[in-house]
């Protein structure tokens, strides 16, 4: 069935009963926002401005995963129309986006051995966060599981990354995408970010790498007794998220294994025993956390008082008091700080799945996320390809002439979020930049021969 037939009139098909790959031709023909994707990835270089680079988009690498897990790398397209035609024709189960190279990646063989070579020139700074990396702190499920109880872990990661990228690095064009199953991708698209070297990308990724894995059941954390301002800001946000969302949703201190894992962060047996004694009279996770905090802070206060009373030897008790309070920060950050796939961020030529792909197992669309409403995002309510096609089918008789077909479906909300949170502001900036280049060129004195 062609895309044109799909829009001709109502059909009896229930697309929710079809396989995901069977629906991809209709999806790419009727629902995929080709124009928005082209506007983004062209960065104003669409040939409509005298100072635009007509080769820019064609030097971008796309990788198609075809049915049967066949990977086709180094795809390129001269413009958005050619990209749209290729998607409709080949119907990839996944689209990955790579860098912009110095030459058309499809013609790379022609430059082998030449002085020009084949190398990436720019690529968005990207981050990948997957809920499977939180399996040691989730009680609601493991591996491919995702639900409203563990989504706050992803929302917290979005908040930390968004604040850090904007406030600490000054980036403006940042957007987040639900991966379609159990994770989140972040794209940083400022020109300065796109031209970072691998070393600079690695440095930025390490800046956010507070969580560094596990050792003997306890998280290794790049935290000190004295907070870096960015850590202090993150901890304030994460403690609220931990206490109000993650702790009650995951019921961490009602699960015996998790409760013992939390106690392992306390500095000595005496405080652990005191907390367990207080827990005998507390039942829920929130009540038990309050008891733990009370015990730790009382002990820290006592140590600091002891340090003030000592003449010339108060440093050790004061340091012990600081370490006691740091244990609270360690617990919160161990359970909530973003756990990044570092390798994705470090290399310019790393591929990352494109927004608006359809996850082949869940059928969910990789929709943009408004970071201001990250807590409210519901992964269970994300539009699916089958649901979108059913909406398109039921509304096709009343479609508005000349309007993109996806406007009659929930895809419109996803595209509107993409525009409002990212694309519109980016487009305004790149157009202003091209106009400024034109003004500068016009102002240059012409040489008289």
DOTIZA-172721 format. One record per residue (C-alpha): residue number from 1; residue in three letters; x negated, y, z. Coordinates in nm, 4 decimals. Layout:
% residues N
nr,rest,u,v,w
NUM,Ala,X,Y,Z
...
***
This chain:
% residues 449
nr,rest,u,v,w
1,Unk,0.0000,0.0000,0.0000
2,Unk,-0.1478,0.3363,-0.0956
3,Unk,-0.1602,0.6516,0.1147
4,Unk,0.0728,0.8216,-0.1341
5,Unk,0.3312,0.5486,-0.0864
6,Unk,0.3028,0.5867,0.2893
7,Unk,0.4194,0.9452,0.2633
8,Unk,0.6937,0.8870,0.0083
9,Unk,0.9678,0.7914,0.2510
10,Unk,1.0513,0.5941,0.5660
11,Unk,0.9332,0.2327,0.5766
12,Unk,1.0421,-0.0614,0.7899
13,Unk,0.6842,-0.1551,0.8828
14,Unk,0.5946,-0.1554,1.2523
15,Unk,0.2270,-0.0694,1.2348
16,Unk,0.1662,-0.1696,1.5969
17,Unk,0.1943,-0.5308,1.4801
18,Unk,-0.0840,-0.4947,1.2209
19,Unk,-0.4569,-0.5448,1.2642
20,Unk,-0.6589,-0.2250,1.3071
21,Unk,-0.8689,-0.2722,0.9948
22,Unk,-0.5557,-0.3363,0.7872
23,Unk,-0.4387,0.0158,0.8693
24,Unk,-0.7611,0.2010,0.7919
25,Unk,-0.6812,0.2880,0.4314
26,Unk,-0.3632,0.4602,0.5400
27,Unk,-0.5453,0.6230,0.8285
28,Unk,-0.8197,0.7736,0.6121
29,Unk,-0.5677,0.8756,0.3453
30,Unk,-0.3082,1.0366,0.5681
31,Unk,-0.4396,1.1024,0.9171
32,Unk,-0.8156,1.1584,0.9279
33,Unk,-0.8932,1.5360,0.9521
34,Unk,-1.1415,1.5540,0.6639
35,Unk,-1.1396,1.9321,0.6363
36,Unk,-1.2193,1.9886,1.0035
37,Unk,-1.5036,1.7386,0.9954
38,Unk,-1.6510,1.9034,0.6863
39,Unk,-1.6205,2.2522,0.8341
40,Unk,-1.8053,2.1355,1.1419
41,Unk,-2.0893,1.9465,0.9771
42,Unk,-2.1448,2.2032,0.6996
43,Unk,-2.2071,2.4815,0.9554
44,Unk,-2.0896,2.7414,0.7046
45,Unk,-2.2940,2.5957,0.4191
46,Unk,-1.9908,2.5267,0.2017
47,Unk,-2.0954,2.7276,-0.1025
48,Unk,-1.8476,3.0087,-0.0338
49,Unk,-2.1135,3.2490,0.0941
50,Unk,-2.4105,3.3773,-0.1079
51,Unk,-2.6510,3.2974,0.1766
52,Unk,-2.5273,2.9443,0.2395
53,Unk,-2.7486,2.6429,0.1687
54,Unk,-2.5751,2.4382,-0.0988
55,Unk,-2.7889,2.1303,-0.0205
56,Unk,-2.7340,2.1300,0.3557
57,Unk,-2.4331,1.8985,0.3830
58,Unk,-2.5700,1.6553,0.1228
59,Unk,-2.8841,1.6052,0.3333
60,Unk,-2.6790,1.4750,0.6285
61,Unk,-2.6924,1.1009,0.6945
62,Unk,-2.3715,0.9050,0.7485
63,Unk,-2.3684,0.5370,0.8400
64,Unk,-2.0637,0.3256,0.7596
65,Unk,-1.9842,0.0041,0.9433
66,Unk,-1.7765,-0.1989,0.7024
67,Unk,-1.5452,-0.4876,0.7864
68,Unk,-1.7571,-0.7802,0.8992
69,Unk,-2.0116,-0.5592,1.0837
70,Unk,-2.1953,-0.4638,0.7653
71,Unk,-2.4035,-0.1511,0.8320
72,Unk,-2.4597,0.0842,0.5404
73,Unk,-2.7012,0.3600,0.6395
74,Unk,-2.8235,0.6728,0.4601
75,Unk,-2.4888,0.7576,0.3005
76,Unk,-2.4583,1.1200,0.1868
77,Unk,-2.1962,1.3368,0.0171
78,Unk,-2.2226,1.6612,-0.1754
79,Unk,-1.9137,1.8101,-0.0052
80,Unk,-1.6043,1.7353,0.1993
81,Unk,-1.4084,1.6121,-0.0988
82,Unk,-1.6656,1.3478,-0.1813
83,Unk,-1.6818,1.2415,0.1847
84,Unk,-1.3010,1.2072,0.1983
85,Unk,-1.2981,1.0011,-0.1217
86,Unk,-1.5658,0.7658,0.0142
87,Unk,-1.3764,0.7131,0.3389
88,Unk,-1.0547,0.6313,0.1556
89,Unk,-1.2357,0.3965,-0.0796
90,Unk,-1.4599,0.2088,0.1638
91,Unk,-1.2458,0.2257,0.4825
92,Unk,-1.5291,0.1885,0.7355
93,Unk,-1.4403,0.0447,1.0746
94,Unk,-1.6807,0.2994,1.2210
95,Unk,-1.8575,0.6162,1.1064
96,Unk,-2.1866,0.7147,1.2648
97,Unk,-2.3439,1.0562,1.2153
98,Unk,-2.7184,1.0988,1.1826
99,Unk,-2.9543,1.3912,1.1214
100,Unk,-2.9935,1.6386,0.8406
101,Unk,-3.3054,1.5343,0.6481
102,Unk,-3.5436,1.7322,0.4321
103,Unk,-3.4058,1.5525,0.1241
104,Unk,-3.0855,1.3707,0.0283
105,Unk,-3.1052,1.0453,0.2299
106,Unk,-2.9602,0.8431,-0.0581
107,Unk,-3.2579,0.9525,-0.2704
108,Unk,-3.5202,0.8905,-0.0003
109,Unk,-3.6911,0.6167,-0.2048
110,Unk,-3.7848,0.8749,-0.4673
111,Unk,-3.9940,1.0574,-0.2085
112,Unk,-4.1766,0.7568,-0.0682
113,Unk,-4.5477,0.8165,-0.1008
114,Unk,-4.5018,1.1760,-0.2104
115,Unk,-4.6380,1.4708,-0.0194
116,Unk,-4.2849,1.5775,0.0712
117,Unk,-4.1968,1.2565,0.2548
118,Unk,-3.8664,1.1819,0.4260
119,Unk,-3.8057,1.3196,0.7732
120,Unk,-3.5228,1.4625,0.9886
121,Unk,-3.5072,1.8409,1.0193
122,Unk,-3.2203,1.8892,1.2608
123,Unk,-2.9483,1.7076,1.4487
124,Unk,-2.7054,1.7914,1.7265
125,Unk,-2.8197,1.7236,2.0827
126,Unk,-2.6034,1.4316,2.1959
127,Unk,-2.5231,1.2405,2.5139
128,Unk,-2.3544,0.9048,2.5651
129,Unk,-2.1939,0.7897,2.8915
130,Unk,-2.0398,0.4442,2.9291
131,Unk,-1.8294,0.3166,3.2197
132,Unk,-2.0080,-0.0196,3.2101
133,Unk,-2.3041,0.1595,3.3686
134,Unk,-2.0811,0.2232,3.6712
135,Unk,-1.9787,-0.1406,3.7194
136,Unk,-2.1622,-0.1586,4.0523
137,Unk,-1.9401,0.1176,4.1967
138,Unk,-1.6069,0.0255,4.0341
139,Unk,-1.3553,-0.1903,4.2167
140,Unk,-1.0758,-0.1633,3.9568
141,Unk,-1.2497,-0.3614,3.6820
142,Unk,-1.5731,-0.4293,3.4956
143,Unk,-1.7214,-0.4215,3.1452
144,Unk,-1.4628,-0.3097,2.8876
145,Unk,-1.2039,-0.2125,3.1491
146,Unk,-1.0912,0.1500,3.1764
147,Unk,-0.7960,0.2964,3.3641
148,Unk,-0.6804,0.6038,3.5496
149,Unk,-0.8598,0.4847,3.8647
150,Unk,-1.2068,0.4868,3.7103
151,Unk,-1.1549,0.7745,3.4632
152,Unk,-1.2542,1.0293,3.7338
153,Unk,-1.6105,0.8964,3.6976
154,Unk,-1.6060,1.0107,3.3345
155,Unk,-1.4332,1.3386,3.4206
156,Unk,-1.7035,1.4154,3.6771
157,Unk,-1.9724,1.3454,3.4161
158,Unk,-1.8017,1.5822,3.1713
159,Unk,-1.7882,1.8571,3.4338
160,Unk,-2.1553,1.8193,3.5303
161,Unk,-2.2821,1.8106,3.1722
162,Unk,-2.0622,2.0982,3.0580
163,Unk,-2.1731,2.3221,3.3452
164,Unk,-2.5406,2.2324,3.3115
165,Unk,-2.5590,2.2729,2.9344
166,Unk,-2.3831,2.6081,2.9406
167,Unk,-2.5164,2.7645,3.2600
168,Unk,-2.8686,2.6225,3.2788
169,Unk,-2.9559,2.6024,2.9076
170,Unk,-2.7296,2.8712,2.7632
171,Unk,-2.5646,2.6509,2.5011
172,Unk,-2.2201,2.7635,2.3839
173,Unk,-2.0980,2.5102,2.1280
174,Unk,-2.0435,2.1955,2.3335
175,Unk,-1.7646,1.9438,2.2889
176,Unk,-1.6731,1.6068,2.4366
177,Unk,-1.5125,1.3060,2.2697
178,Unk,-1.3486,0.9956,2.4131
179,Unk,-1.5296,0.6958,2.2644
180,Unk,-1.2076,0.5016,2.2015
181,Unk,-1.2641,0.2434,2.4713
182,Unk,-1.4652,0.3071,2.7890
183,Unk,-1.6914,0.6076,2.7477
184,Unk,-1.7549,0.9668,2.6483
185,Unk,-1.9812,1.1333,2.3925
186,Unk,-2.1087,1.4899,2.4164
187,Unk,-2.2209,1.6990,2.1159
188,Unk,-2.4215,2.0214,2.1559
189,Unk,-2.4110,2.2085,1.8265
190,Unk,-2.5821,2.5445,1.8744
191,Unk,-2.8464,2.6058,1.6075
192,Unk,-3.1101,2.6115,1.8807
193,Unk,-2.9924,2.2702,2.0046
194,Unk,-2.9871,2.1202,1.6549
195,Unk,-3.3515,2.2142,1.5959
196,Unk,-3.4938,2.0762,1.9199
197,Unk,-3.7917,1.8440,1.8867
198,Unk,-3.7787,1.4909,2.0262
199,Unk,-3.9952,1.6054,2.3169
200,Unk,-3.7555,1.8891,2.3989
201,Unk,-3.4539,1.6578,2.3748
202,Unk,-3.6220,1.4150,2.6095
203,Unk,-3.6944,1.6950,2.8571
204,Unk,-3.3295,1.8065,2.8605
205,Unk,-3.2080,1.4488,2.9017
206,Unk,-3.4494,1.4000,3.1936
207,Unk,-3.3173,1.7191,3.3517
208,Unk,-2.9802,1.5448,3.3862
209,Unk,-3.1294,1.2059,3.4812
210,Unk,-3.0759,1.2286,3.8566
211,Unk,-2.9529,0.8688,3.8619
212,Unk,-3.2424,0.6375,3.7713
213,Unk,-3.1024,0.2900,3.8179
214,Unk,-3.0860,0.0503,4.1119
215,Unk,-3.3487,-0.0926,4.3430
216,Unk,-3.2564,-0.3569,4.6030
217,Unk,-2.8895,-0.2557,4.5883
218,Unk,-2.9489,0.1160,4.6389
219,Unk,-2.9479,0.3796,4.3665
220,Unk,-3.2763,0.5487,4.2823
221,Unk,-3.2020,0.9214,4.2805
222,Unk,-3.4195,1.2181,4.1857
223,Unk,-3.3077,1.4184,4.4883
224,Unk,-3.5088,1.6061,4.7485
225,Unk,-3.4391,1.7427,5.0954
226,Unk,-3.4249,2.0928,4.9472
227,Unk,-3.1771,2.1233,4.6613
228,Unk,-3.2542,2.2616,4.3186
229,Unk,-2.9740,2.5148,4.2454
230,Unk,-2.8359,2.2911,3.9689
231,Unk,-2.8227,1.9958,4.2081
232,Unk,-2.6529,2.2075,4.4727
233,Unk,-2.3900,2.3151,4.2180
234,Unk,-2.3407,1.9578,4.0989
235,Unk,-2.3149,1.8218,4.4526
236,Unk,-2.0425,2.0699,4.5432
237,Unk,-1.8342,1.9540,4.2475
238,Unk,-1.9146,1.5849,4.2947
239,Unk,-1.8366,1.5756,4.6647
240,Unk,-1.4890,1.7109,4.5969
241,Unk,-1.4438,1.4562,4.3169
242,Unk,-1.5710,1.1749,4.5379
243,Unk,-1.3512,1.2605,4.8359
244,Unk,-1.0322,1.3551,4.6544
245,Unk,-1.0342,1.1236,4.3526
246,Unk,-1.2915,0.8442,4.3412
247,Unk,-1.2890,0.7325,4.7042
248,Unk,-0.9078,0.6937,4.7287
249,Unk,-0.8648,0.5550,4.3752
250,Unk,-1.1447,0.2959,4.4061
251,Unk,-1.0692,0.2310,4.7793
252,Unk,-1.4434,0.1910,4.8256
253,Unk,-1.4539,0.1621,5.2032
254,Unk,-1.1717,-0.0922,5.2143
255,Unk,-1.3770,-0.3316,5.0030
256,Unk,-1.6242,-0.5061,5.2343
257,Unk,-1.8979,-0.5384,4.9729
258,Unk,-1.8731,-0.1733,4.8742
259,Unk,-1.8519,-0.0608,5.2363
260,Unk,-2.1810,-0.2378,5.3136
261,Unk,-2.3347,-0.0862,5.0008
262,Unk,-2.2400,0.2624,5.1242
263,Unk,-2.3872,0.1958,5.4689
264,Unk,-2.7193,0.0994,5.3065
265,Unk,-2.7776,0.4680,5.2247
266,Unk,-2.7872,0.5654,5.5936
267,Unk,-3.1404,0.6123,5.7302
268,Unk,-3.1467,0.3634,6.0196
269,Unk,-2.9669,0.0758,6.1908
270,Unk,-2.8531,0.2910,6.4824
271,Unk,-2.6414,0.5239,6.2689
272,Unk,-2.5091,0.2320,6.0626
273,Unk,-2.3954,0.0570,6.3815
274,Unk,-2.2331,0.3772,6.5093
275,Unk,-2.0400,0.4216,6.1842
276,Unk,-1.9206,0.0597,6.1920
277,Unk,-1.8083,0.1063,6.5528
278,Unk,-1.5970,0.4069,6.4511
279,Unk,-1.4574,0.2166,6.1545
280,Unk,-1.2941,-0.0316,6.3885
281,Unk,-1.0332,0.2346,6.4599
282,Unk,-0.9982,0.3612,6.1009
283,Unk,-0.8306,0.1761,5.8132
284,Unk,-0.8177,0.3617,5.4796
285,Unk,-1.1179,0.4702,5.2718
286,Unk,-1.0532,0.8397,5.3345
287,Unk,-1.0315,0.7934,5.7122
288,Unk,-1.3459,0.5813,5.7124
289,Unk,-1.5346,0.8390,5.5078
290,Unk,-1.4345,1.1090,5.7563
291,Unk,-1.5673,0.8900,6.0384
292,Unk,-1.8953,0.8335,5.8536
293,Unk,-1.9405,1.2055,5.7861
294,Unk,-1.8626,1.2906,6.1495
295,Unk,-2.1170,1.0393,6.2803
296,Unk,-2.3897,1.1512,6.0399
297,Unk,-2.3395,1.5222,6.1034
298,Unk,-2.3274,1.4743,6.4819
299,Unk,-2.6562,1.2838,6.4693
300,Unk,-2.8115,1.5453,6.2382
301,Unk,-2.7024,1.8249,6.4735
302,Unk,-2.8534,1.6411,6.7716
303,Unk,-3.1847,1.5937,6.5921
304,Unk,-3.2008,1.9590,6.4927
305,Unk,-3.1281,2.0704,6.8511
306,Unk,-3.4019,1.8366,6.9704
307,Unk,-3.6417,1.9923,6.7221
308,Unk,-3.5642,2.3441,6.8394
309,Unk,-3.6265,2.2487,7.2033
310,Unk,-3.9646,2.0934,7.1384
311,Unk,-4.2648,2.3206,7.1664
312,Unk,-4.4929,2.2776,6.8681
313,Unk,-4.3607,1.9345,6.7784
314,Unk,-4.0160,2.0033,6.6417
315,Unk,-4.0876,1.9394,6.2762
316,Unk,-4.0290,1.5633,6.2928
317,Unk,-3.6787,1.5825,6.4496
318,Unk,-3.5771,1.8629,6.2117
319,Unk,-3.6983,1.6566,5.9130
320,Unk,-3.5043,1.3576,6.0467
321,Unk,-3.1939,1.5754,6.0727
322,Unk,-3.2340,1.6876,5.7117
323,Unk,-3.2805,1.3275,5.6016
324,Unk,-2.9624,1.2341,5.7876
325,Unk,-2.7618,1.4962,5.5985
326,Unk,-2.9305,1.3987,5.2724
327,Unk,-2.7827,1.0508,5.3153
328,Unk,-2.4369,1.1998,5.2513
329,Unk,-2.5613,1.3620,4.9329
330,Unk,-2.7245,1.0337,4.8274
331,Unk,-2.3972,0.8444,4.8667
332,Unk,-2.1943,1.0973,4.6692
333,Unk,-2.4484,1.1233,4.3857
334,Unk,-2.5084,0.7475,4.3714
335,Unk,-2.1381,0.6933,4.3102
336,Unk,-2.0556,0.9918,4.0909
337,Unk,-2.3558,1.1515,3.9174
338,Unk,-2.3561,1.1017,3.5354
339,Unk,-2.5306,0.7851,3.4222
340,Unk,-2.6645,0.8665,3.0785
341,Unk,-2.7834,0.6376,2.8019
342,Unk,-3.1125,0.8246,2.7800
343,Unk,-3.2311,0.6796,2.4492
344,Unk,-2.9337,0.8288,2.2636
345,Unk,-3.0383,1.1818,2.3629
346,Unk,-3.4151,1.1587,2.3142
347,Unk,-3.4480,1.1030,1.9397
348,Unk,-3.3349,1.3330,1.6597
349,Unk,-3.2673,1.0397,1.4273
350,Unk,-3.0389,0.8478,1.6649
351,Unk,-2.6928,0.7723,1.5263
352,Unk,-2.3732,0.8462,1.7208
353,Unk,-2.0129,0.7580,1.6425
354,Unk,-1.8156,1.0376,1.4788
355,Unk,-1.5117,1.1994,1.6376
356,Unk,-1.1750,1.0794,1.5035
357,Unk,-1.3025,0.7265,1.4363
358,Unk,-1.0698,0.4450,1.5381
359,Unk,-1.2049,0.1911,1.7839
360,Unk,-1.1718,-0.1473,1.6123
361,Unk,-1.0743,-0.3356,1.9302
362,Unk,-0.8383,-0.0909,2.1000
363,Unk,-0.7040,0.0907,1.7936
364,Unk,-0.7479,0.4172,1.9867
365,Unk,-0.8652,0.7317,1.8099
366,Unk,-1.1840,0.8972,1.9343
367,Unk,-1.0163,1.2205,2.0333
368,Unk,-1.1827,1.5393,2.1631
369,Unk,-1.1468,1.6201,2.5332
370,Unk,-1.0913,1.9672,2.6727
371,Unk,-1.3482,1.9890,2.9560
372,Unk,-1.1243,2.2309,3.1440
373,Unk,-0.8655,1.9516,3.1665
374,Unk,-1.0994,1.6547,3.2020
375,Unk,-0.9337,1.5353,3.5226
376,Unk,-0.5923,1.5226,3.3539
377,Unk,-0.7125,1.3263,3.0491
378,Unk,-0.5458,0.9841,3.0391
379,Unk,-0.7328,0.7151,2.8402
380,Unk,-0.4204,0.4976,2.8437
381,Unk,-0.2203,0.7696,2.6650
382,Unk,-0.4668,0.8241,2.3791
383,Unk,-0.3053,0.7987,2.0371
384,Unk,-0.3566,0.4743,1.8448
385,Unk,-0.3744,0.4285,1.4704
386,Unk,-0.0610,0.2132,1.4754
387,Unk,0.1334,0.4658,1.6796
388,Unk,0.0251,0.7517,1.4534
389,Unk,0.1305,0.5660,1.1401
390,Unk,0.4672,0.4863,1.2973
391,Unk,0.5122,0.8566,1.3767
392,Unk,0.4122,0.9466,1.0219
393,Unk,0.6523,0.6915,0.8838
394,Unk,0.9477,0.8144,1.0871
395,Unk,0.8832,1.1804,1.0031
396,Unk,0.7794,1.1446,0.6378
397,Unk,1.1212,1.2369,0.5079
398,Unk,1.0944,1.5783,0.6722
399,Unk,0.7282,1.6534,0.6052
400,Unk,0.6415,2.0194,0.5456
401,Unk,0.5298,2.0823,0.1877
402,Unk,0.1567,2.1548,0.1641
403,Unk,0.0818,2.0708,0.5271
404,Unk,-0.1607,1.7975,0.6256
405,Unk,0.0384,1.4794,0.7004
406,Unk,-0.1217,1.4382,1.0440
407,Unk,0.0549,1.7572,1.1549
408,Unk,0.3699,1.5476,1.2021
409,Unk,0.1943,1.3176,1.4526
410,Unk,0.0090,1.3295,1.7844
411,Unk,-0.3104,1.3733,1.5844
412,Unk,-0.2181,1.7413,1.5681
413,Unk,-0.2860,1.7723,1.9419
414,Unk,-0.6297,1.6153,1.9013
415,Unk,-0.7217,1.8437,1.6112
416,Unk,-0.5904,2.1498,1.7931
417,Unk,-0.8118,2.0621,2.0911
418,Unk,-1.1095,2.0238,1.8566
419,Unk,-1.0429,2.3653,1.7070
420,Unk,-0.9647,2.5510,2.0264
421,Unk,-1.2457,2.4045,2.2389
422,Unk,-1.5163,2.4073,1.9748
423,Unk,-1.4670,2.4529,1.6012
424,Unk,-1.3053,2.7978,1.5809
425,Unk,-1.5758,2.9644,1.7885
426,Unk,-1.8509,2.7818,1.6011
427,Unk,-1.7060,2.8846,1.2640
428,Unk,-1.6882,3.2476,1.3701
429,Unk,-2.0530,3.2425,1.4760
430,Unk,-2.1929,3.0736,1.1639
431,Unk,-1.9943,3.3049,0.9350
432,Unk,-2.1221,3.6083,1.1243
433,Unk,-2.4765,3.4728,1.0918
434,Unk,-2.4453,3.4293,0.7157
435,Unk,-2.2969,3.7766,0.6790
436,Unk,-2.5910,3.9223,0.8744
437,Unk,-2.8366,3.7437,0.6428
438,Unk,-2.6576,3.8966,0.3445
439,Unk,-2.6780,4.2449,0.4982
440,Unk,-3.0477,4.2050,0.5697
441,Unk,-3.1123,4.0862,0.2152
442,Unk,-2.9198,4.3820,0.0730
443,Unk,-3.1182,4.6236,0.2902
444,Unk,-3.4571,4.4952,0.1746
445,Unk,-3.6207,4.7363,-0.0703
446,Unk,-3.6449,4.6099,-0.4257
447,Unk,-3.9868,4.6094,-0.5856
448,Unk,-4.0329,4.8282,-0.8895
449,Unk,-4.2553,4.6785,-1.1574
***
